[in-house]
Amino acid sequence: MKITVKNSNDRGFTLIELLITLAITGILVSVAVPSLSKAVSNSHQASILHTLFTHLNLARTKAVLDKHNILICKSIDGIQCITQSSWSDGWLIFADQDNNKQVNGDEQIIHVQQALPNTVYLNYAGFGSNNYFRYFSDGHSSANGTFTLCSGSDETLAQSIIVSRSGRVRIDNKTGSGNALACG
């Protein structure tokens, strides 16, 4: 068995060096965490925005292919349209064959979107009703309109989906007329 003796030149960290290292690490973490939190929030908002974008395109495609009017409306339960709720509470896409803005009998429900997280706010403003949005069988929409998605209270992060009368959808960070988006 060999016994080694430490050389007097061998040193570990002193308490002061350790405290300085911890202080620098703390500063770096305090700077990085808010940036990471904002990145996660932006990613989550982008995911919701692209989901709505996809649903609008799905509704337009179904309208043209099936030769039916397709309605997108606010819905809490995924069964019926509700005017007293918010778009953040969820929406329903269905073939509105009798044009009464409600799911009846054999009308096909195409998609049900559940409520968005509490930190996300979705609003629709368009000509006509702000409670529903319709695609006609030729792919045109019932009106020009803007869906505005906000995450938290920071309006600089707001995004919009603008739907033209021709039915085309596009994503922007302004309203259709070029104005800044307003959350709330």
Salt bridges, closest charged atoms under 4 A:
ASP66 OD2 - LYS62 NZ 3.05
ASP96 OD2 - ARG134 NH1 3.12
ASP138 OD2 - HIS140 ND1 3.14
ASP172 OD2 - ARG170 NH1 3.04
